[in-house]
Amino acid sequence: MRRVSEMWNRVSERLDRWDFLILFLIVLGYGIFSFWNLGSTKSPQTFYTFQNSNDEIIIELLKGEEYVTHVRYFVGEHPGMYNISISSDGEIYTMLPTESEKYVFTWNDIEIKERTKYIKIESVEEGSQIGEIQVYQSQNPLLTKVAGTDKLTDEKNTVPMEISYMNSAYFDEVYFARTAYDYANGLPAYEWVHPPLGKLIQAIPVSLFGMSPFTFRMMGNISGILLIVVMYCFAKNMFHHRSYALLAASFMMFDNFHFAQSRMGTVDTHLVLFILLSYWMMYRYIKLKDEDSFQRKLRTLFLCGLFISCAIATKWTGLFAGLGLAIIFFIRLYQTYRKKKWDKEGTQTIIFCCFVFVLLPLCIYIGSYFLFPKVSGHYVNNFSSLMDITQEVFEYHSSLKETHPFSSPWYTWPVMARPVWYYANTTGPHYQTISGIGNPLVWWGGIIALLAYVMSYIKERKKEIPVCLIAIGCLFFSYIPITRDMFLYHYFPVLPFIMLLLVWFVQKIQQITRSRAILITVLLCTILLFVYFYPVSSGTNITQDVAKDRRWFESWYF
């Protein structure tokens, strides 16, 4: 017991073997938990493409005329629209209501509820794709054949018993996952309003293992796991104590918003990971002593520049984070040379920073486009075409007027006034929902911690650089002039720094009360609230009553 107590109470900013053991257990445990029910590994890989409008396929029931309840089919990159007709003799067809265009890479049902032997699907537009078809009588699949092609019946093992998030894309996955598929297959990239890097990362498992919900969500979940690791390391450097490092990692690990967002096939988790890594490196840099080697200082700055470059090449939000890094760097530079004469090391540092914070971001940003130049509506193979698409990206975001029922203004984000409702589905008695709701203790406690830190900083006239405050200010208040619809996930990059301030607040309370029970109580409450909101942030099968019980406010959507 004494050895365990010494292990936990050891004061050091460095990671040792115990820290690596803790991180290994976190990655193993949370990794298994977060990858469980992430998505199906089976999706149709071959597609029948309707070459022209009015092209048709005819499905024949092999046992003759039978009562058909519905037809389940999978759409690919080009969903299209279809006219559906049924016939008993193959000559006279009765048209059913037109089937509207669906989301990409999703399973869909066409309701029939008629006796028939033949089902005709006619495309309304050219290029529409269907990957697999199964005809049902209630829950029983019927034997069929499709004239002229076997691409619609060659992957029967991929047809799901129920349509859900497990086997179909949802929310913004229909943009990002589709673009990852494009990159993996050398097609023109569909989503062009954000830089390519995040989608290129997303495309890696798609390219290696094929397109499926599991593969296009894999890299986001890995980044979510790495976020927990970086939070631990950052907090260990900041608070010099293993217990506070574990608390910081737990805030991220048991935050329902982080859990839901990381398991979705978008690029926001990559963005937050790169931003947090860059600030961790900048924090390490400003904590270096004058006598530390110049090479170590440059190495730390290079890593900081590399990570913020990747953030900018993922989403332009990285520029807001870059502004904060610049403020921190120049404050540190002023503090260094306020009491001593400018020297050669200062000049070399400025020159080096011009490379890692200007030239390197440009190279990575431009290179991410030139690596895969095919962009929908553009072919980015020179600087002129790059400038064209950059201008169009800016015009898109600055002039976007479309509204969304789950959007929210920036000033409501810290209190979670309107979570993003990512997904909802009802199948029989089962109800599945995925909402971007945060852990109330972390989010609301973070507001109190932020205010307490500001008051403490002013009252005590601290000379330390307020890294978290600068990061929060640049990442949060930069959204004030933006008039387009925004969402709670735009607050995601702010969240790690709110969590670090919450750790600071818990530390201060413990120092005042001299009670270790404070940290344990906060940790247990965080875990309990995560478990409480888990059913509405994970897509697990529940009842609607369970979801309604967790609606503390009318604006919370489950």
Secondary structure, DSSP 8 states (H G I E B T S, - for coil): -HHHHHHHH-B-SS--HHHHHHHHHHHHHHHHHHHTTS--S------EE--STT-EEEEEETTSSEEEEEEEEEE-S----EEEEEESSSSS-EE---B----TTEEEEEEEEEEESEEEEEESSTT-EEEEEEEEETTEE--EEETT-STTSS-GGG--SS-STTTS--TTHHHHHHHHHHHHTT--BS--SS-SHHHHHHHHHHHHH-S-HHHHHHHHHHHHHHHHHHHHHHHHHHH-BHHHHHHHHHHHHT-HHHHHHHTSSSSHHHHHHHHHHHHHHHHHHHTS-TTS-HHHHHHHHHHHHHHHHHHHTT-THHHHHHHHHHHHHHHHHHHHHSSS---HHHHHHHHHHHIIIIIHHHHHHHHHHHHS-EETTEE--SHHHHHHHHHHHHHHHHH-----TT---GGGGGGTSS-EEEEEEEETTEEEEEEE---HHHHHHHHHHHHHHHHHHHHHT--S--HHHHHHHHHHGGGTT--S---GGGGGGGHHHHHHHHHHHHHHHHHHHT-THHHHHHHHHHHHHHHHHHHHHS---B-HHHHHHT--STT---
